Amino acid sequence: MRTDSFNLTGGLYISIFTEDDLEVCHRRRGFNGTGYHFYIRKNGDIKTTREIERIGAHAKGHNQNSIGICYEGGLDCHGHPADTRTEWQIHSMRVLILALLRDYPGCRVCGHRDLSPDLNGNGEIEPEEWIKACPCFEVKEFCSKM
């Protein structure tokens, strides 16, 4: 599988949302299993939810050449997008991304929202252009601290 990017996204706000729940949710949406390749639980456990060799179903128009990473959370208690990552998730996300970058050097690491179209053509994806808010944090800033 040729990979040009890693796509990060948040999931649903539910106190517990397992990788099995994610699988059921995606199948109900018509996917052939979980669309993300990796799922990071609140306790930091990294779950492989789709084989790397299989094309994902996580970022329309970008699935062919990307690896999808999702974390449990991403919405506040009111259902609004929010960075709900635990310290364990932050640590595991760093470890996973660094490992993937060793296997796929030179890849772009970005959030789902960073793949939105640049509607005003200024070369920058701004909040009003986001199709989705996930992963609810600045991936570029997160990666600069790795």
N, C-alpha and C positions, 0 to 999 in steps of 0.2 A: 504494500500500500504506500503510495506517495503522499506525503503529508506536508502541506504548506503552512498549516496553522493549528493551534490548539484553541478551542472555543470553550470559554468558561461561562457557566450560567448558574443561577440559583433555582431552587425548586419551590415547592409549595410550603405555606406556613401551616404546619400541623405539628403538634408536640412530638410525635414520632411518625416518621415516614420512611419506611425501610426500602431497601433495594427491591424487595418483592412487591411492595406497594407501587413503586415507580414502574415496574414491569407491567402490572395490571393497568395502571393509568395509561401507559403508552399503548398497550394492546387495545384498550377501549377507544383510543383515538385512531385506530386502524394501522398502527405500526406493527412490524413483525418482531416485536420485542422492545426492550429498552433502547431508545435512540442514542443515548450517551454511552461512551466507552468506559467511563469511570464515574463512580458516585462516591462522594466523601460524606460519611455520616457525621453527626454532631460530635461523636466521641473520637473522631479523627480516623476511624477505620476507612481504608480505601478499598472499595469494592469494584471489581471488574464486572461490568454489566453488559458488555458487548465485546466480542473479539476485535482486536485492533485491525485485523485483516478485513473485517466486514465494514462496508460503508455505513456511516452513522445516519441518524435521522434526528439532528439536533439544531441545524442552522440552514434553513432553506437556501439553496443556491451555493452552499459552501460545504456540503457533506462529502463530496467526492474526494477532497484533498485535506480533510481535517480530522482531528480527534476531539471528541466531545467530552468535557469534564463538567459534572454537575455537583453542587453541594446541597446537602439537606438544609433547607431554610430559604432565605431570600425574600421573605415577606414578614412584615411585622404582625402583631396580634389583630390589626384591623384589616389585614389583607393588602397592605400597601408595600411596594418594593422597598426593601431595606437590607443593609449589610448585617446579616444575623450570624455571620461565621463565628464559631467558637475559636479559642486559641488552638485547640487540637486540630480543627479544620484548617486553620491558617498554616500551621506547621505541616500538615499532611499535603496540603496543596503545593507548598514550596518543594517538598521532597518529590512529589509526583512530577511536577513541571520540570525540575532539574533532571530527573531520570529520563523523561521523554526528550528533553533537549539533547541529552547525550546520544540517544538513539536516532534523533531527527535534528541534527545540528542546523542552525540557521533558520529554524521555523519562527514564524510570527506567533506570539502569544497574545490573544485578544479576548475581549468579552463579547457576548452575543450582541450587545448594543453597538459595539464598534464595527459590526458588519452591516449596520443600517446604511441606506443610501445617503450620499451627500446631496441633499435636495437643493441647497442654495449654491452648490458648486464652489465653495470657498476652500475646499481641500481639508475640511475638518468636520467630523461628525459631532454635532452639538446636541444637547439634551432634547431640544424640540424636534430633532430629526430621528431620535431613537424609535425603532419599531417596538423594542422591548427594553426595559430598564436593566435587566439582568446582565451581569451578575451583581449589580448594586454596589460596586466599588470600582475604583480606577485601576484597571489591570496593569497599565503601563507603570503607574506608581508602585504597585505591589511588586512587580517584577524588578524594578530598579533597586529594591531592597534585598534581593536574593543574592 
